[in-house]
Amino acid sequence: MTMHKERFRRPRQSEVGARLRPVFDDFHLLRMEGSYEYPRHQHTNYEVILIERGPYRCELNGTELTLVDGQTLIIKPGDLHQDHLSDGQRHHVLHFRLLDPESGRPGMALFRPGIPAGEQVCRGHYAGETWFLAELRREAEAGGAYAGAVQDSLMEALFWRLVRGLDPKVLSQEMRQLPAAAARREEIADVMARFLAKNPTVAELSGALGVSPRHLTNQCVKLFGQPPARLLLQLKVRRAEELLRYRTQRVREVSDALGFANPYHFSRAFRRLRGCAPSQWSRSQARHGVS
């Protein structure tokens, strides 16, 4: 027998996600037979307009815009908008909110104040992204368990692809800082990964990063929501899962490999973070055929 297995990992293991959550509200597909002037209105949430068959014309904050097939416009809360709809055009309209994932309240703004309306048009061709909209529709029509969660996941993936198409200069300061924060999270996690087999002090970790212990603690709390010791323990347990799942190592072997004082200490830490002992977790993976 020959088995070919390819594994594709998360590019940045440490990245816990930006502190921003796009939440899907609704969308519709608009097909025009004839022409119509949609009344001027003010938006309360974000709206994505993806053109399938153009041209699409509108007035946004007093500026006339024309979009062609595959282009996408993001309208922000507070914008004044009027559609000039014409015969034969076809486009998707999607509404979403940006929330802070921890508080559930409105999150950071996508755009900086006062940008020209034309800068809200994403650069690139997005005809292929109608796949996301088809899947959103499928979940809406099926209405099965976790449909809302699936829709929010689709919305999040589409949102970040669209954000990549915006000029960074038009993004809010908080949005522009997200890539730097992600890079710093990765840098901290990379250093901690070198200490997974040990039990370093905060001073040793901060020394490897070239910062003070206080600065490292503040950064860990800001970027990961937890202090360095807790973060290191979380990374150890994540590594333990990989060793138990993919290398089928025994609990004692994993405990030794990750620098725990003894298997009892390892099991207690694993249980605290995962809700069960490592041996129980390993058996459950085997029962469900996870490999």
N, C-alpha and C positions, 0 to 999 in steps of 0.2 A: 504494500500500500504506500502511496505517496500523498502526503498532505502538504499543501501550500497555505501558509497562514501569514497574513500581513496585518500589522497592528498600527493604527494611526492614533497617536496620542494628542492630547490637548497641548498646543504649542507652548503655553506658559502655565505650568502646573500650579504656580502660586497665585495666579490671577483669580481673585474671588469675584470678579465682575465690577463694573463701574457702579458707583453709588447713584444709580439712575435706572428707573424701570419704565420702559414704554408699555402702556396698558391699552389693549385694543378695545375700541368701543363698537364701531360698525363700519361697514363699507357698502357701496353700491356701484353697480355698473350702469353707466348712462349712455344710451344710444339715441341719437337725435334723428327724427323725421321732420324736417322743417326747421325753422329758426326761432329762437326765443331769447329775450333779454331777461336773465335772472335778476331779481331785485338786489340792489346793493345791501350787503349785510355785514355784520361784525362777528368775527369768530371768537368763541369762548374756549375752544380747544384747538389742538393741532389738526391740520388736514393735509393729506397727501393727494395730489392729483397726478395720476400716471396716464399718459396719452397712449392709447392703442391705435387710434386712427385720427389724425389731425386734419387741418390745423385747429388748435384750441386757442381761443382768444379770451382775455379777461382784463379787468382793471384791478390792480392791487395797490392799495394806498396811493391812488391817484396816478399810477403809472400803467400804461397799456403794455401788455405782454402777449407774445404769440409763441406757442409751443408746438413742436412737430412730433411725429411718431416716435415713441420711445423716450421722450423727455418727461421729467418729473418736477413738480413744483411742491414745495412745502410751505404751507400757510400757517402762521403762528397766532396764538391767542392775541386778540386786540386788533388784528388786521382788518381793514375795510376791503371788501372783495365784491366784485360783480362779474358774472360770467356772460360772455357774448356767445351763445350757443348757435351752431349752424348745422345745416342739413348734412347728414352722413357721418358726423363725427362720433367717436366712441372713446370714452375714457372711464377710468376707475377713480372713485373718490373714497378715501379711507380716513376715518377719524380716530385719534388716539390721545391719551394724556401721558404726561411725563411725571412720574411719582418718585419720591424717595423710598427705596425698598424697605427701610427700617421703620419709618414713621407712617408711611402711606399717604403723606401729605404731598402737595405739589413739589416737584423736584426743581433742579436747576433749569434755567432757561437754555434753550438750544441756541438762539441767536443773540448777538449783542444788540443793544438798542440802536435805532436809527439807520439800519443798513438799507441800501437801495433794494427795491422790490425785485429787480432782476437777479440779485445775488441769492435769492431764495430758490432759484432753479438749480437743480443738481446737475453737475457736469457728468456727461456720459450717456449711454444708451441703456434703458431699463426695461425694454420689451420683455426680456427673459424673466424679470421679476414678477410678471403676472402669475407665475407658478405659485407664489406665496398667496396671492389673492384667490386663486382657485382652491388652494388648501383651506384658507379661511372660510370660503363658502362651503366647502365640503363639511367642515366641522360644524358650521352654523346649521346646515340642513340635517346632519345626522343627529346632532344634539346629544351625543353619547357622554359617558362618564369622562370627566376631565377635559371636556371640549373647551372650556374657557382657558384652562392652563395651556392647552395646545395652541390656541389662538394667540395668547400672550407671547408664547415662545416664538411663533411665526412672526408676530409683530416686532419682537425684539431683534430678530435676525434681519428682517427687512429694514428696520430703523437704522441699524449700524451700517448696513450697506449704503443706504442713502446718505448718511452723515459723511461717509468717506468721499462722497461726490461733491461735497460742499467745500468752498474755499475756506481754509482754516481761519482766515482773517475775519470772516463774518460770524464765527461762532462766539458764544459768550466766553468770558475768561475762565469760568469753571469748566466748560467743555474743552477748551484748549489745554487745560492742565491735566485732563484725564490720561492722555498717552504718557506724560512724564510720570504721573503717579503709578501707572501700570509698570513702567520700566523700573521705577524704584522698588515696587513690590517684588518684581522679578529678581532684582539685585539682592535684596534682603533674603529672599527665599533661596537663592543660589548659594549664598554664604552659609545659611543654616543647613543646607543639604550636605555641606562638607563636615558638619558636626553631628550628623544623625547617629553615628556610632559612639558618640561621646555624650557627656553631660556638662557642657560649657557654662560658664557664668555669663551674665549679661556683659560684663567687662570684656571677656574674651570675644564675644560676638561683636560688640561694638568696635573693638580694636581691629578685627578683621575687616570691618567696613570703613574704618578710618573716622569714626564719629565717637562722641561721648556716650556713655551708658544712658544718660538722661535723654539725649537726642534720639537714640535708637528706640527707647521705650516710647517716646512721644510719636515717632514715626510709625511704629508697629500698631499703636492704638489708633492712630489716624487712618492708616492704610488698610489694616487688617481687622481693626476692631477689638484687638486683644494684645496683651503685653508679650514681650519676646519669649518668656518661658512657656506660656500657653501656646503660642504659635509653633514653637519648636516641637512641643509634645504633639500637636495636631499633625505636623509633618511626619513625625515618627510613626504615628498610628496609620497615616495614609500609606507610608512605605511598608508598614507591617502588613497591611491588606494586600499589597502587591506580592510580597514574599509568600504569604499564605495562599494566595489565589493562583499565581503563575508559576511559582517555584515549589509549591507544596512542601514548604519547610515546616518542621515541627515548632510548636510554641516556644520551647526552650531555645531552639536555634535562632528563632526570630528575636527573642528577648536578648540573647547574647549579641546578635548582630547590631542591635539598635541601642546598646549601652545601658539597658535597664539593670538594676541591681540584682534582680532575680525574676523568675517567671511570675511569681506572685505579684510583684510590683508592676510588671508589664500587663498582666491580666487585669489588675485593678484600674490602671490608666486606660486600657482599651475599653473596658466596660463603661467607664465614666463618659467616654466620648461616643461610643457606638451603641451603648445600651445592652450589650451582651459580652460574654467572655470570648476571647479570640478562638478558642477551640469550637465553641458553639457557632460562631460566625463562619468559620472554615467549613464546618459540616453543612451549614445551610447553603453555602455556595456550591458544594459538591452535589447536594440534593437537587438543586435547580440547574445543574449542568453549566455553571458559569466557568469559563476558561478563557 
